[in-house]
Every structure is written in C-alpha cells, then in structure tokens.
C-alpha cells in the first residue's frame, strides 16, 4: 500500500532556539553602558586659571549647594591665632640679686670712705678714691660730703630705700629692650621716695651711671609650643557655595582663593580628567562581574537563558538611565529640595519587574547593585542607597503574591511605607531639619507611586518583547473570554470540555508534586487548540454515526489527527502566546504512535511490512518538563476514562495506571524529570479528581419506594410520585 506524502503544512515545525548569548562581551557592553550613564554630568565644565591672571569670562557654580574646606583661609586663621599668642618670658632672679649685691658694695665703699675721714684722712684723697670705686658719674664734692657726713644708719636706710625701688621694678621683669624704661621708672620712683636733697641727687646720679642688666628673656621653645597649640585649636574654615553663585568675574584678577575654590569644586583641570572616569569604569566592572558570577553560580536558569539575560540587561540599564536623568533635575528656588531628589529614584520599579519577570533572588541582587550606583549618582550619599535598598526589598517581597495587575497598588503602598520609615529614621539619626525630613518623606511617597506605575506600565511590553510568561499573563490567558477559547467553545465544544477536564486533572497533579500548577492548567486549556482547524475529525466533536475517518485512508487520518499539534503551534504563535505554553502543546503527545490508524493500516495493507511506524507517530518532542508530562498524562487519562464504560473505582484506577505505564513503556517520559514517587502522587491526584467527576444522582430502589409510601400513609399524606428519571437503572444514569 503506497503511503501518501505528508503535506509540508502538516509537518511539525522545528522550534528555533536562540543562539547562546556570549557572556563576556555582553558583560563588557553592560559595564561600558553603566559607566557611560554614570559619567553623565560626572564632572562640571572645567577651566584653567592661575593666580594673577585676568579672567576672560564669568564663571558660575552650577552644581548643588556644597561646602569645601579652604586651606588658604584655614592657614590664615591659624596664623592669626599664632600671632595672638603672647611671647612667653623667663625671669632670672639671680640678675636682681647680683644687682642688689653691687649696690651693697657701693654702700660699703661709702662707709669705708666715711670711716677714713673720721680717722683724719685727706678729704681730697678720700673723695678721689671714692669716685674711682663708684660708677663713673657726676658726683659733686658737696653731694659726696653730705653722704659721708651722714650717720652709718642713715646711709643704710637710704641704700635700703634705693634697693627696694630697684627690687620692685625688677620683680615685674625687665626685658632687654626695657632697660632704659626701667631706669626712668626707678628715677621717678626716687622722686616719690623719702630720699631728698643731696641723697636724692646722689642716688639719681648713681642710677644714671650704673649699667642696669635685664632679668627677663623670651622662652622660644615655650612660645612656639603655645603658638602650635593655638594653631591646632583652629577649626578648618568651611566655605559654602550655592548653586548659581559667581566664582570669578570677567576682567578681574584671579586670586589664590578663587583658584582654590575652582579646584575644590572640580572646575579646575589641574589634574587629569580621566582619573574619575577610570574609577567609575572600575567600579562598574567590579559590581557587574560580581552580579554575573552570582547569576552563574546561584541562578543558572537565568544565566543560561539568553532572553532572561537580555531582559535583565534591559531593565538594569533602563532604570539606571532613568535614575540618572531624575538626579539631574534641579530646583533653583530651593537647594534643599535639589539635595533630596535622590529619594525619587525608582529603584523599586526595577526590583518589582525583575521579581515578576525572572525571580525574587535575582531581583534582590540586582537591587543591591542598583543601590550602589544610586550612591554614586548622588555623590556618594549613603542615605539614598539605603532607601533604595529598602524600597527594592519591599517590592520584591510584595511581588511574591502578585497575581493581578490591580495588586500593584498594594505593592506601591508597601514600597511607600518602607521609604517613609527609612527616610524619617535617617533624618532623625543625622539630625536633619524637620523641613528636610518632610520633603524627603514626600519624595518617598512619590517614589512608591511612581515605581508601581512604571512597573505596571512597562510590564506588558517586556512580557511581549522577551516572551516571558508571568502569573498575570497566565491568568489573562486562562480567562474563558479569550478569543481562542471562545472559538473553541462554539466550534469544538467537545474538545473544549475535554480541555477543561484535562486542566483539572493536570492542575491537581501539579499541586501534588510541586510543579507550576497555573502554567499546567492554562496549557491544558490550549493543548488541543489546533483542532479548531478540522473540529469534526475528532471524536469528541462528532455527532453519533458521523465519522469522516470511515471514508479516509488510515495514513491520511493519522496525518489529520497529528496535524492538530502543528496547527495549534501555528495558531498560538500567531496569537503571540508564551513559549512555555507552545512547548507544552508541542510535547503533549511527544512522538507517540497513533495506534488505531496504524493497526488499521496494517490490517488493510497487502504487505503489512510496508507500513512504517514513523508515518503514524506525532512529530513532536517528548516532554522535557514536568509540566509538559503532566499535560500528556492528563490528556491520555481523561480520554481513557471517558471511553471507560464502568464506573467502578478499581476499574478506573487500573485504567489510570495502565495509561501511565503505557507512557513509561513507550519512553514518552524518558526526557522529563518525573520520579516514580511523583508518578504515584499523580495517580492519586488523578483518582481524586476523577472520583469527583463521576458522581451519580441518588436512585430510588423498590425498597425505598415502599418505605416512602408507608411513611406517607402513616402521616395521612398521599403516596409520593417518584420522578421517571430516578426509576432508571444505574447504567442508564451513568450514560
């Protein structure tokens, strides 16, 4: 028997797998993009000016209000503090003692001369000798005779007075430059002393002739230590520069302080401008390399999938760019508001998207990386990084229960709460003003709302662009109002009912073994969607006695039966269904044999050996996942139970196990990770669901009819008339 050639449109298309993403070049691209975004407005416009030059233009500061430490003003303040320190002097008491001892010697000289006169000595010789022993001065004979003629006690009292005057002046300290001032002071003191007449003149002449020493010298070491202490006590001078402030005026001579301000604010190109950019590039390389290593070691399902890596990269770069652009917003009328703009950066939106589209673990690590870069964007401020981490963590936690788009509102509330608590806590910790805390809290509130709106708005585009199957997308596809399901309900009602039952079976089994129950249920709804092309060629959609396969060759019938997989894939691709569902549709029959038509062909063939099994097999892959295997088993079990005439539980269980064992024997489950323990759990869940499907209405046997009649007679009521349906045999009821 010559087999018909399969039409090209009925051959199962090969699913094109994306080429594996080359990770290292991809990492380099992300590093460069990240560094490029962060470098936007990293350094302000720079100028080259030196002290003493004439400025050729007005130079303004365009950044946020900031402060810097002025080395020049600090040095000036230190010098002023040092100059204010008085010199420390050391007084040598021995100088005063030696001076007083010399005066005592002069007194003794006068006493000796007076004694010589009393003993009859020559007056002229005595006076001449006296003048030689006294300091050279103008001592007249009359003055000396007066001093010598006085009693010894009087002279002693006079010299004691003179010594007291010297001691008083020297007790206050006499510096080298104060000697003459001290001489004048002593002379004035003599005028006011009891010394009078020739005695006053004598001591003034003696004072004028004496060489007065100084007894106080500067202590250089102690003075320097005091100056150093005063300089150390000076607080570094902080200079505050506000946004829009003019730093240098056109045509003016550039001062050292202006050059210092330009350098401190990063406006002077004294150093290489490449250094900050190299640091930024190194930071981006380190952070993203750690992120890639984390994905490779702990998230292989993300790292090994090209679409997931591309999705992560797009979200990361998109929100990093958005954060950078928001940070550039400036409020000229309020520098405080401009400084707090970092609380608006919507990192939680990226966290929310990645948690929904990939997984929570990846979202958490990406949130940490974005928070680091938020700190860089906001000039190294820790507060913005901490708030970004908290908001992102709140977003990831709420995403665990996110299965409807309306729940984004709840997510925004949790993000807002985390933002408000952290902003207030940090404000109180660092003693910020109440107005700053209030503005920060307002920005935190806006951040929560903005993050949820962004995530909700961007999510459908990312789902479609990267073919990501989210819970929200699956719930939308499970809606019976979906156009394909509505078509199936009206054009192939038998297949629709079969799909719903398969979904119930497969979902229960998925719950039992920990598989993705929602994905299994939705895939079950669409696994036979290809039957819409030729619905009446499938038995569940046929009327009794109308089977078009009776008029077809077995090979053509087999081709039509197996083509519903190909047709289903085509329809789902046209409707842009997720790849996970398309894969399950492709695999739900595997490469199993259409045994009825195969055996029918062998019976009708002149040479049965000419009939090849591969011509009667589905062209799909065997199930690769637990979910695909569950849909295959549920599909086969539901069809088998539907054809089973007996409602006996044991017969049903035997049939279920027979179907599953048949799939095992034909190696249809060889490529999926189901274990024998899983299969036993699947059997039990199938039996539980089937038991609920096969319930019967209560029948009334003759004994029950007699009992009802007797009770009615006892109560004086007419005998009940049983409905005709309840009197039917159980077999008819089950039919």
Beta strands, then each sheet from edge to edge (+ up, - down):
strand 1: 59-60
strand 2: 66-69
strand 3: 89-91
strand 4: 216-218
strand 5: 238-241
strand 6: 246-248
sheet 1: 1+ 6-
sheet 2: 2+ 5-
sheet 3: 3+ 4-
end
